[in-house]
Amino acid sequence: MKKLFSISPTLVLVFVLLLPAFSSATSGEPVEFDESRNKLLGYMLAKQLPVMHFSDKEVNDKLVFAAFDLYIKQLDFQKRFLLQKDVGSLSAFAPAIDTNLLKGTIVLPRAGYTILNGRIAEVEAMTKELLEKGFFYSLDESYETDPDKLRYAVTQKDLRERWRKILKGQIISRYLDLFEEQEKIKEGKEKKERKEDKELWREAEEKVAKRNVNFFNRMHQETLQDHYDRYFNAVTRAFDPHTVYMPPANKEDFDIHMRGSLEGIGALLREEDGYIKVVNIIPGSASARQGRLEAEDIILEVAQGKEDPVEITDMRLRDAVRLIRGPKGSEVRLTVKKPDASKVVIPIIRDVVQIEETFVKSMLLEGMDGKKVGYVLIPSFYRDFEKSRNGSDARNSTDDTRKEIESLKKEGISSLILDMRNNGGGSLMDAVDTAGLFFETGPVVQVKNSYGSKRILADDDNSVVWAGPLLVLVNQFSASASEIVAAALQDYGRAVIVGGAHTHGKGTVQTLIDLNDNIPLLHLKRYDDLGALKVTIQKFYRVNGGSTQYKGVEPDIILPSLFQHLESGEQYLDNSLPWDHVDSVSYPSYASTPFDLESLQQKSKKRVADDEGLQVIADEAEKAFVRSKQTTMSLQLSEMKAHREEAKIARDKIGAHYLKYREEQGAANGDGAAREADKEKDKDKWKDEIKEDPYINESLHILNDM
């Protein structure tokens, strides 16, 4: 029998439907290295993961080589330290990973730690010498910025040349930052602060030298236990990208996030191949209100206000989070690499989440025929589980959606737009109940566990809150619970789904297992804290039998997206579980307003070709795709300057029609009174943005066609 212990259904409901990520809190003291503790952890993972995980994967040769690939990526993904012979030496340990875990002879992370530390010391001395020697900035040369296109250096001479170009690029980039700051200095008393070009170059070199000192200091702080923890995480992620080992400090981060402690910038982050990547923006947060930080952005540097930035590539997530978080009202400036490879500096005033912004909200729109159209935004599927357990009335997204629709009905709406763009998921209960607001009764989603057992979650309430024409908006960042709702309404023929080529495609369920509760009896809990395991235990299927995993939901009408070139979603993650299907279940058709989908698609396609806003998005998406493939960076000042200008023009052009970037409005100058006034003014700003949104405009046309 496969199952060794039970998993709490309460945990499943809490953790199941979030867009893949964890993070954003300070963490506790690091665990001291204990070889016996690590032996026990390795044994537990090797024994328990195959039992708990949905996939039935075994710790065999195929899995251990997948784990090794992940381990090498996290060790030196940017290929800035290890030589080819180092990787060859470490690869000799790969075939024995499975037996080493079971026997407690875990040697790979210690070997990796020793080799990497030796190379870090060599590179540190190398870079110091290069910076002292100086660079020829007029030399016409370039270097490759995409680690996937790079090979590990063969010799130290090759590695030195790689770092020479990296440092030269950093200095030119810093010089351009300083030059742009000078350009912004206005006439008047500030005119005295202007600096000569020679002084700007010297300052750029000094700042890069200082930044590299800090960078290597951080690298030296990596402990042997850190390497073991990352090794264990590589083993778990070989099962699927959402199965992760959380050492005690990371488990604390996760607990704080689940309690809703979101003071700071309000972004969910993950550590991915040496980078800190934005997974999701919390509705109502400082990042959401600022408007420029987005999912899939990579944070390269963090600065406190006008202080010098700190590079956070190759930094541990918890350390990066410490820099990004901070007291309410303080400013953090993030240097971000966008998916099209352009770089921007984003100033954010830290704040707590404005709770009202996280809740469902609605507004009236005017349709193309002059009739009233309702608009309902669902940022996430939330529920106060603590109050639910206590038997109290718990605020939840279903009741709030019902309330907003009832209010819109009193205004005499003829059709409804349900906006679930950027909705990363939430409560499974509310996904089912929200879908049920639009039809009488019936199944909403099938849930299958690792034993093949299925259960059907259905809406049993025969009341219908809205029976008229319905359009659902989604995008690549609509995940989990939002995919369940969109899929059910699509299968029932109840709504037209509109958006990009596909949604995120996360159709799996995770739960959190406290490893301290599963220690083999003989060890008698002699270790204080082993951490936790977030493990995939179930999978979702639509009522038609297809999984929402991997493929996501394919909209009925596809509109151009600025992110259509992005390799974003489950299908692009290492070791993600595949799409499959089960038997469909019986479900009725609730298409209260029959529509000719093919006709709707043709009319929409024609309009999109003539819509200025959508064409700007389509054109810039194509340019972004081209830019994202151009990963070789010129080290000529004129070329780097031109590249920056091109990216700025693109951002400004898109901003006029799509991103609606917010003006800083005095936020950066620390004027607290001005910021408070802006908050009041911004409360209804979202309504203006919705009215200007080209996707909303096209949605109104589609509803008119229906």
Secondary structure, 3 states (H helix, E strand, C coil): CCCCCCCCHHHHHHHCECCCCCCCCCCCCCCCCCHHHHHHHHHHHHHHHHHHCCCCCCCCHHHHHHHHHHHHHHHHCCCCCCEHHHHHHHHCCHHHHHHHHHHCCCCHHHHHHHHHHHHHHHHHHHHHHHHHHCCCCCCCCEEECCHHHCCCECCHHHHHHHHHHHHHHHHHHHHHHHHHHHHHCCCCHHHHHCCCHHHHHHHHHHHHHHHHHHHHHHHHCCCHHHHHHHHHHHHHHCCCCCCEEECHHHHHHHHHHHHCCCCECCEEEEEECCEEEEEEECCCCHHHHHCCCCCCCEEEEEEECCCCCEECCCCCHHHHHHHHCCCCCCEEEEEEECCCCCEEEEEEECECCCHHHHCCEEEEEECCCCCEEEEEECCCECECHHHHHCCCCCCEHHHHHHHHHHHHHHCCCCEEEEECCCCCCECHHHHHHHHHHHCCCEEEEEEEECCCCEEEEEECCCCCCCCCCEEEECCCCCCCHHHHHHHHHHHCCCCEEEECCCCCCCCEEEEEEEHHHHCCHHHCCCCCCCCEEEEEEEEEECCCCEECCCCCCCCCEECCCCCCCCCCCHHHCCCCCCCCECCCCCCCCCCCCCCCHHHHHHHHHHHHHHCHHHHHHHHHHHHHHHHHHCCEEECCHHHHHHHHHHHHHHHHHHHHHHHCCCCCCCHHHCCHHHHHHHHHHHCCHHHHHHHHCHHHHHHHHHHHHC
